[in-house]
């Protein structure tokens, strides 16, 4: 059957093939992300290309969720669980690679908007803040900046233009104590900014700020490896 999907409970008898998802070759399923009792993933078949699939761990419950790009594979990836919903990007063949959300059903798979009408927004780096999710996305006017969503079209929007003169390029999004910490560039010191330093947001404008200018003056700390441990955040 080629490279196909299996499930296991760690025993020989509990290691089961979930079907020949691509009868004409390999399905190469990957990107498994669980939401409740369902797991969504990316899988290939010769007719539809790479599309969004779901499984409940049984053959009968393994199926394609949505053919997002009917003219070819939408190649969904970047699956991230936040507030019980799975966010990802996909290309519908018309609007470029844009933001979607799914609960593992066809009706619950929603296109959240053409965030960059001039190309791909490539949304990623999702982190929960309360009942909302912050992420980074690209648009042609502002570059890579901080966005926010609650999983609905009406409430998916640019949240903070941290670097008005260019990209702030938020990275390493990590949730600790209900707040999202990340690194961002508000401009280089020679331009009046702080370099790449540690930022935080609680999902409000007033609650989004530079935590510390660790290397003051003309330097930048290049914060990396943000890792939560209980109520603390470790980083280099």
Phi and psi in degrees as GROMACS dihedral restraints (atoms count N, CA, C in turn):
[ dihedral_restraints ]
;  ai    aj    ak    al  type     phi  dphi    fc
    3     4     5     6     1    82.0    20    10
    4     5     6     7     1  -160.9    20    10
    6     7     8     9     1   -81.9    20    10
    7     8     9    10     1   104.9    20    10
    9    10    11    12     1  -129.2    20    10
   10    11    12    13     1   178.4    20    10
   12    13    14    15     1   -88.8    20    10
   13    14    15    16     1   134.2    20    10
   15    16    17    18     1  -130.3    20    10
   16    17    18    19     1   162.2    20    10
   18    19    20    21     1  -133.1    20    10
   19    20    21    22     1   150.5    20    10
   21    22    23    24     1  -145.1    20    10
   22    23    24    25     1   149.6    20    10
   24    25    26    27     1  -108.0    20    10
   25    26    27    28     1    11.9    20    10
   27    28    29    30     1    93.4    20    10
   28    29    30    31     1     6.9    20    10
   30    31    32    33     1  -121.9    20    10
   31    32    33    34     1   161.6    20    10
   33    34    35    36     1   -62.4    20    10
   34    35    36    37     1   -49.1    20    10
   36    37    38    39     1   -67.0    20    10
   37    38    39    40     1   -24.9    20    10
   39    40    41    42     1   -93.6    20    10
   40    41    42    43     1    12.6    20    10
   42    43    44    45     1  -103.6    20    10
   43    44    45    46     1   110.3    20    10
   45    46    47    48     1  -128.4    20    10
   46    47    48    49     1   138.3    20    10
   48    49    50    51     1   -74.6    20    10
   49    50    51    52     1   133.1    20    10
   51    52    53    54     1   -98.0    20    10
   52    53    54    55     1    13.7    20    10
   54    55    56    57     1   121.7    20    10
   55    56    57    58     1   163.3    20    10
   57    58    59    60     1   -93.7    20    10
   58    59    60    61     1    86.2    20    10
   60    61    62    63     1   -66.1    20    10
   61    62    63    64     1   -26.9    20    10
   63    64    65    66     1  -128.3    20    10
   64    65    66    67     1    93.0    20    10
   66    67    68    69     1   -62.5    20    10
   67    68    69    70     1   -13.7    20    10
   69    70    71    72     1  -101.2    20    10
   70    71    72    73     1     4.9    20    10
   72    73    74    75     1   166.4    20    10
   73    74    75    76     1  -149.4    20    10
   75    76    77    78     1   -83.2    20    10
   76    77    78    79     1   141.1    20    10
   78    79    80    81     1   -90.4    20    10
   79    80    81    82     1   -25.3    20    10
   81    82    83    84     1    50.8    20    10
   82    83    84    85     1    44.9    20    10
   84    85    86    87     1   -60.5    20    10
   85    86    87    88     1   138.0    20    10
   87    88    89    90     1  -160.3    20    10
   88    89    90    91     1   175.9    20    10
   90    91    92    93     1    78.9    20    10
   91    92    93    94     1    29.6    20    10
   93    94    95    96     1   -63.0    20    10
   94    95    96    97     1   127.2    20    10
   96    97    98    99     1  -141.8    20    10
   97    98    99   100     1   123.2    20    10
   99   100   101   102     1   -90.9    20    10
  100   101   102   103     1   141.5    20    10
  102   103   104   105     1  -136.8    20    10
  103   104   105   106     1   104.4    20    10
  105   106   107   108     1    67.2    20    10
  106   107   108   109     1  -128.9    20    10
  108   109   110   111     1   -93.5    20    10
  109   110   111   112     1     4.0    20    10
  111   112   113   114     1  -112.6    20    10
  112   113   114   115     1   152.7    20    10
  114   115   116   117     1  -128.3    20    10
  115   116   117   118     1   124.7    20    10
  117   118   119   120     1   -97.7    20    10
  118   119   120   121     1   155.4    20    10
  120   121   122   123     1  -161.7    20    10
  121   122   123   124     1   172.6    20    10
  123   124   125   126     1  -102.9    20    10
  124   125   126   127     1   131.0    20    10
  126   127   128   129     1  -145.2    20    10
  127   128   129   130     1   154.8    20    10
  129   130   131   132     1  -112.7    20    10
  130   131   132   133     1   137.9    20    10
  132   133   134   135     1  -136.8    20    10
  133   134   135   136     1   160.0    20    10
  135   136   137   138     1   -65.1    20    10
  136   137   138   139     1   -25.2    20    10
  138   139   140   141     1   -82.1    20    10
  139   140   141   142     1   -38.3    20    10
  141   142   143   144     1  -117.7    20    10
  142   143   144   145     1    -5.3    20    10
  144   145   146   147     1    73.9    20    10
  145   146   147   148     1  -158.8    20    10
  147   148   149   150     1   -77.8    20    10
  148   149   150   151     1   123.5    20    10
  150   151   152   153     1  -140.1    20    10
  151   152   153   154     1   179.6    20    10
  153   154   155   156     1   -85.1    20    10
  154   155   156   157     1   124.6    20    10
  156   157   158   159     1  -122.4    20    10
  157   158   159   160     1   166.8    20    10
  159   160   161   162     1  -144.1    20    10
  160   161   162   163     1   151.3    20    10
  162   163   164   165     1  -143.6    20    10
  163   164   165   166     1   150.0    20    10
  165   166   167   168     1  -108.9    20    10
  166   167   168   169     1    12.3    20    10
  168   169   170   171     1    91.9    20    10
  169   170   171   172     1     6.4    20    10
  171   172   173   174     1  -122.4    20    10
  172   173   174   175     1   157.6    20    10
  174   175   176   177     1   -63.1    20    10
  175   176   177   178     1   -42.5    20    10
  177   178   179   180     1   -66.3    20    10
  178   179   180   181     1   -26.3    20    10
  180   181   182   183     1   -99.2    20    10
  181   182   183   184     1    17.0    20    10
  183   184   185   186     1  -109.2    20    10
  184   185   186   187     1   117.9    20    10
  186   187   188   189     1  -158.8    20    10
  187   188   189   190     1   164.3    20    10
  189   190   191   192     1   -75.6    20    10
  190   191   192   193     1   133.6    20    10
  192   193   194   195     1   -82.3    20    10
  193   194   195   196     1   -49.1    20    10
  195   196   197   198     1  -153.2    20    10
  196   197   198   199     1   135.9    20    10
  198   199   200   201     1   -92.4    20    10
  199   200   201   202     1    83.1    20    10
  201   202   203   204     1   -65.6    20    10
  202   203   204   205     1   -35.3    20    10
  204   205   206   207     1  -119.0    20    10
  205   206   207   208     1    93.5    20    10
  207   208   209   210     1   -63.9    20    10
  208   209   210   211     1   -19.1    20    10
  210   211   212   213     1   -93.6    20    10
  211   212   213   214     1    -0.3    20    10
  213   214   215   216     1   168.8    20    10
  214   215   216   217     1   176.8    20    10
  216   217   218   219     1   -66.3    20    10
  217   218   219   220     1   138.4    20    10
  219   220   221   222     1   -84.6    20    10
  220   221   222   223     1   -14.4    20    10
  222   223   224   225     1    48.9    20    10
  223   224   225   226     1    61.8    20    10
  225   226   227   228     1   -67.3    20    10
  226   227   228   229     1   140.1    20    10
  228   229   230   231     1  -158.3    20    10
  229   230   231   232     1   177.0    20    10
  231   232   233   234     1    78.7    20    10
  232   233   234   235     1    23.5    20    10
  234   235   236   237     1   -55.1    20    10
  235   236   237   238     1   125.6    20    10
  237   238   239   240     1  -140.1    20    10
  238   239   240   241     1   126.6    20    10
  240   241   242   243     1   -83.2    20    10
  241   242   243   244     1   126.2    20    10
  243   244   245   246     1  -147.0    20    10
  244   245   246   247     1   123.4    20    10
  246   247   248   249     1    53.8    20    10
  247   248   249   250     1    40.0    20    10
  249   250   251   252     1    79.4    20    10
  250   251   252   253     1     0.9    20    10
  252   253   254   255     1  -118.9    20    10
  253   254   255   256     1   150.6    20    10
  255   256   257   258     1  -105.2    20    10
  256   257   258   259     1   120.0    20    10
  258   259   260   261     1   -98.7    20    10
  259   260   261   262     1   146.5    20    10
  261   262   263   264     1  -162.4    20    10
  262   263   264   265     1   170.2    20    10
  264   265   266   267     1  -113.3    20    10
  265   266   267   268     1   152.1    20    10
  267   268   269   270     1  -155.1    20    10
  268   269   270   271     1   160.6    20    10
  270   271   272   273     1  -114.5    20    10
  271   272   273   274     1   114.1    20    10
  273   274   275   276     1   -83.6    20    10
  274   275   276   277     1     4.1    20    10
  276   277   278   279     1    88.0    20    10
  277   278   279   280     1    -6.1    20    10
  279   280   281   282     1  -122.6    20    10
  280   281   282   283     1   -45.5    20    10
  282   283   284   285     1  -104.7    20    10
  283   284   285   286     1     5.3    20    10
  285   286   287   288     1    83.4    20    10
  286   287   288   289     1  -171.0    20    10
  288   289   290   291     1   -82.0    20    10
  289   290   291   292     1   112.4    20    10
  291   292   293   294     1  -132.5    20    10
  292   293   294   295     1  -179.2    20    10
  294   295   296   297     1   -89.6    20    10
  295   296   297   298     1   135.1    20    10
  297   298   299   300     1  -131.7    20    10
  298   299   300   301     1   162.4    20    10
  300   301   302   303     1  -135.6    20    10
  301   302   303   304     1   148.4    20    10
  303   304   305   306     1  -146.0    20    10
  304   305   306   307     1   151.0    20    10
  306   307   308   309     1  -111.7    20    10
  307   308   309   310     1    12.3    20    10
  309   310   311   312     1    92.8    20    10
  310   311   312   313     1     6.9    20    10
  312   313   314   315     1  -121.2    20    10
  313   314   315   316     1   160.8    20    10
  315   316   317   318     1   -64.0    20    10
  316   317   318   319     1   -46.1    20    10
  318   319   320   321     1   -68.4    20    10
  319   320   321   322     1   -25.4    20    10
  321   322   323   324     1   -93.6    20    10
  322   323   324   325     1    11.1    20    10
  324   325   326   327     1  -103.6    20    10
  325   326   327   328     1   111.6    20    10
  327   328   329   330     1  -124.9    20    10
  328   329   330   331     1   133.4    20    10
  330   331   332   333     1   -78.3    20    10
  331   332   333   334     1   123.0    20    10
  333   334   335   336     1   -96.2    20    10
  334   335   336   337     1     7.0    20    10
  336   337   338   339     1   126.4    20    10
  337   338   339   340     1   154.2    20    10
  339   340   341   342     1   -87.6    20    10
  340   341   342   343     1    84.4    20    10
  342   343   344   345     1   -66.2    20    10
  343   344   345   346     1   -27.6    20    10
  345   346   347   348     1  -127.7    20    10
  346   347   348   349     1    92.4    20    10
  348   349   350   351     1   -62.9    20    10
  349   350   351   352     1   -12.7    20    10
  351   352   353   354     1  -100.8    20    10
  352   353   354   355     1     5.2    20    10
  354   355   356   357     1   166.3    20    10
  355   356   357   358     1  -150.7    20    10
  357   358   359   360     1   -84.7    20    10
  358   359   360   361     1   138.3    20    10
  360   361   362   363     1   -90.4    20    10
  361   362   363   364     1   -25.7    20    10
  363   364   365   366     1    51.4    20    10
  364   365   366   367     1    43.7    20    10
  366   367   368   369     1   -56.7    20    10
  367   368   369   370     1   137.6    20    10
  369   370   371   372     1  -164.1    20    10
  370   371   372   373     1  -170.7    20    10
  372   373   374   375     1    61.1    20    10
  373   374   375   376     1    50.9    20    10
  375   376   377   378     1   -77.0    20    10
  376   377   378   379     1   140.1    20    10
  378   379   380   381     1  -149.3    20    10
  379   380   381   382     1   137.1    20    10
  381   382   383   384     1   -78.5    20    10
  382   383   384   385     1   138.9    20    10
  384   385   386   387     1  -135.2    20    10
  385   386   387   388     1   105.0    20    10
  387   388   389   390     1    61.5    20    10
  388   389   390   391     1  -130.6    20    10
  390   391   392   393     1   -91.5    20    10
  391   392   393   394     1     7.8    20    10
  393   394   395   396     1  -116.5    20    10
  394   395   396   397     1   171.3    20    10
  396   397   398   399     1  -131.9    20    10
  397   398   399   400     1   127.2    20    10
  399   400   401   402     1   -97.8    20    10
  400   401   402   403     1   154.4    20    10
  402   403   404   405     1  -160.5    20    10
  403   404   405   406     1   170.0    20    10
  405   406   407   408     1  -105.3    20    10
  406   407   408   409     1   147.9    20    10
  408   409   410   411     1  -151.0    20    10
  409   410   411   412     1   159.6    20    10
  411   412   413   414     1  -109.7    20    10
  412   413   414   415     1   133.8    20    10
  414   415   416   417     1  -133.1    20    10
  415   416   417   418     1   159.1    20    10
  417   418   419   420     1   -66.2    20    10
  418   419   420   421     1   -22.8    20    10
  420   421   422   423     1   -83.9    20    10
  421   422   423   424     1   -40.2    20    10
  423   424   425   426     1  -114.4    20    10
  424   425   426   427     1    -8.2    20    10
  426   427   428   429     1    74.9    20    10
  427   428   429   430     1  -151.6    20    10
  429   430   431   432     1   -80.1    20    10
  430   431   432   433     1   116.2    20    10
  432   433   434   435     1  -139.1    20    10
  433   434   435   436     1  -179.8    20    10
  435   436   437   438     1   -90.3    20    10
  436   437   438   439     1   125.9    20    10
  438   439   440   441     1  -119.0    20    10
  439   440   441   442     1   169.6    20    10
  441   442   443   444     1  -144.8    20    10
  442   443   444   445     1   149.1    20    10
  444   445   446   447     1  -150.8    20    10
  445   446   447   448     1   154.2    20    10
  447   448   449   450     1  -112.9    20    10
  448   449   450   451     1    13.7    20    10
  450   451   452   453     1    90.4    20    10
  451   452   453   454     1     9.1    20    10
  453   454   455   456     1  -118.9    20    10
  454   455   456   457     1   155.8    20    10
  456   457   458   459     1   -62.9    20    10
  457   458   459   460     1   -44.3    20    10
  459   460   461   462     1   -65.8    20    10
  460   461   462   463     1   -24.4    20    10
  462   463   464   465     1  -113.0    20    10
  463   464   465   466     1    30.1    20    10
  465   466   467   468     1  -110.5    20    10
  466   467   468   469     1   114.7    20    10
  468   469   470   471     1  -159.3    20    10
  469   470   471   472     1   162.2    20    10
  471   472   473   474     1   -60.4    20    10
  472   473   474   475     1   136.6    20    10
  474   475   476   477     1  -110.8    20    10
  475   476   477   478     1   -42.2    20    10
  477   478   479   480     1  -151.1    20    10
  478   479   480   481     1   123.6    20    10
  480   481   482   483     1   -93.2    20    10
  481   482   483   484     1    82.2    20    10
  483   484   485   486     1   -66.1    20    10
  484   485   486   487     1   -33.4    20    10
  486   487   488   489     1  -121.9    20    10
  487   488   489   490     1    91.5    20    10
  489   490   491   492     1   -64.0    20    10
  490   491   492   493     1   -18.3    20    10
  492   493   494   495     1   -96.7    20    10
  493   494   495   496     1     0.1    20    10
  495   496   497   498     1   177.7    20    10
  496   497   498   499     1  -154.5    20    10
  498   499   500   501     1   -81.4    20    10
  499   500   501   502     1   135.4    20    10
  501   502   503   504     1   -90.6    20    10
  502   503   504   505     1   -21.5    20    10
  504   505   506   507     1    47.3    20    10
  505   506   507   508     1    64.3    20    10
  507   508   509   510     1   -58.6    20    10
  508   509   510   511     1   135.1    20    10
  510   511   512   513     1  -134.2    20    10
  511   512   513   514     1   164.6    20    10
  513   514   515   516     1    57.0    20    10
  514   515   516   517     1    39.8    20    10
  516   517   518   519     1   -58.2    20    10
  517   518   519   520     1   125.0    20    10
  519   520   521   522     1  -144.4    20    10
  520   521   522   523     1   130.6    20    10
  522   523   524   525     1   -93.9    20    10
  523   524   525   526     1   128.1    20    10
  525   526   527   528     1  -138.4    20    10
  526   527   528   529     1   125.5    20    10
  528   529   530   531     1    53.8    20    10
  529   530   531   532     1    39.1    20    10
  531   532   533   534     1    79.3    20    10
  532   533   534   535     1     3.3    20    10
  534   535   536   537     1  -117.0    20    10
  535   536   537   538     1   150.7    20    10
  537   538   539   540     1  -101.8    20    10
  538   539   540   541     1   120.4    20    10
  540   541   542   543     1   -99.0    20    10
  541   542   543   544     1   148.2    20    10
  543   544   545   546     1  -163.4    20    10
  544   545   546   547     1   164.7    20    10
  546   547   548   549     1   -99.2    20    10
  547   548   549   550     1   145.8    20    10
  549   550   551   552     1  -153.4    20    10
  550   551   552   553     1   158.3    20    10
  552   553   554   555     1  -114.3    20    10
  553   554   555   556     1   109.3    20    10
  555   556   557   558     1   -91.4    20    10
  556   557   558   559     1    11.6    20    10
  558   559   560   561     1   124.6    20    10
  559   560   561   562     1   152.2    20    10
  561   562   563   564     1   -77.0    20    10
  562   563   564   565     1   152.2    20    10
  564   565   566   567     1   -52.6    20    10
  565   566   567   568     1   -34.8    20    10
  567   568   569   570     1   -66.7    20    10
  568   569   570   571     1   -16.5    20    10
  570   571   572   573     1  -104.7    20    10
  571   572   573   574     1     6.6    20    10
  573   574   575   576     1    94.3    20    10
  574   575   576   577     1     6.0    20    10
  576   577   578   579     1   -97.6    20    10
  577   578   579   580     1  -167.6    20    10
  579   580   581   582     1  -113.8    20    10
  580   581   582   583     1     0.8    20    10
  582   583   584   585     1    79.7    20    10
  583   584   585   586     1  -168.9    20    10
  585   586   587   588     1   -82.8    20    10
  586   587   588   589     1   113.8    20    10
  588   589   590   591     1  -135.7    20    10
  589   590   591   592     1  -177.6    20    10
  591   592   593   594     1   -86.5    20    10
  592   593   594   595     1   128.0    20    10
  594   595   596   597     1  -122.6    20    10
  595   596   597   598     1   165.1    20    10
  597   598   599   600     1  -145.5    20    10
  598   599   600   601     1   151.5    20    10
  600   601   602   603     1  -143.1    20    10
  601   602   603   604     1   144.7    20    10
  603   604   605   606     1  -107.5    20    10
  604   605   606   607     1    13.4    20    10
  606   607   608   609     1    91.5    20    10
  607   608   609   610     1     5.3    20    10
  609   610   611   612     1  -120.2    20    10
  610   611   612   613     1   159.0    20    10
  612   613   614   615     1   -63.5    20    10
  613   614   615   616     1   -45.8    20    10
  615   616   617   618     1   -67.7    20    10
  616   617   618   619     1   -24.5    20    10
  618   619   620   621     1   -93.6    20    10
  619   620   621   622     1    17.0    20    10
  621   622   623   624     1  -115.0    20    10
  622   623   624   625     1   113.8    20    10
  624   625   626   627     1  -160.2    20    10
  625   626   627   628     1   165.2    20    10
  627   628   629   630     1   -71.0    20    10
  628   629   630   631     1   122.8    20    10
  630   631   632   633     1   -72.1    20    10
  631   632   633   634     1   -48.9    20    10
  633   634   635   636     1  -159.5    20    10
  634   635   636   637     1   135.8    20    10
  636   637   638   639     1   -87.2    20    10
  637   638   639   640     1    84.2    20    10
  639   640   641   642     1   -62.6    20    10
  640   641   642   643     1   -41.7    20    10
  642   643   644   645     1  -110.5    20    10
  643   644   645   646     1   103.2    20    10
  645   646   647   648     1   -81.0    20    10
  646   647   648   649     1   165.4    20    10
  648   649   650   651     1    81.4    20    10
  649   650   651   652     1  -130.9    20    10
  651   652   653   654     1   -89.7    20    10
  652   653   654   655     1     1.1    20    10
  654   655   656   657     1   -95.5    20    10
  655   656   657   658     1   178.4    20    10
  657   658   659   660     1  -144.7    20    10
  658   659   660   661     1   140.1    20    10
  660   661   662   663     1   -87.3    20    10
  661   662   663   664     1   -16.4    20    10
  663   664   665   666     1    50.4    20    10
  664   665   666   667     1    57.6    20    10
  666   667   668   669     1   -54.8    20    10
  667   668   669   670     1   131.9    20    10
  669   670   671   672     1  -139.2    20    10
  670   671   672   673     1   166.1    20    10
  672   673   674   675     1    58.2    20    10
  673   674   675   676     1    43.8    20    10
  675   676   677   678     1   -64.9    20    10
  676   677   678   679     1   122.3    20    10
  678   679   680   681     1  -137.5    20    10
  679   680   681   682     1   118.5    20    10
  681   682   683   684     1   -78.0    20    10
  682   683   684   685     1   145.3    20    10
  684   685   686   687     1  -147.4    20    10
  685   686   687   688     1    98.0    20    10
  687   688   689   690     1    65.4    20    10
  688   689   690   691     1  -126.3    20    10
  690   691   692   693     1   -91.2    20    10
  691   692   693   694     1     3.8    20    10
  693   694   695   696     1  -108.4    20    10
  694   695   696   697     1   156.5    20    10
  696   697   698   699     1  -121.3    20    10
  697   698   699   700     1   122.5    20    10
  699   700   701   702     1  -102.8    20    10
  700   701   702   703     1   146.0    20    10
  702   703   704   705     1  -160.7    20    10
  703   704   705   706     1   165.5    20    10
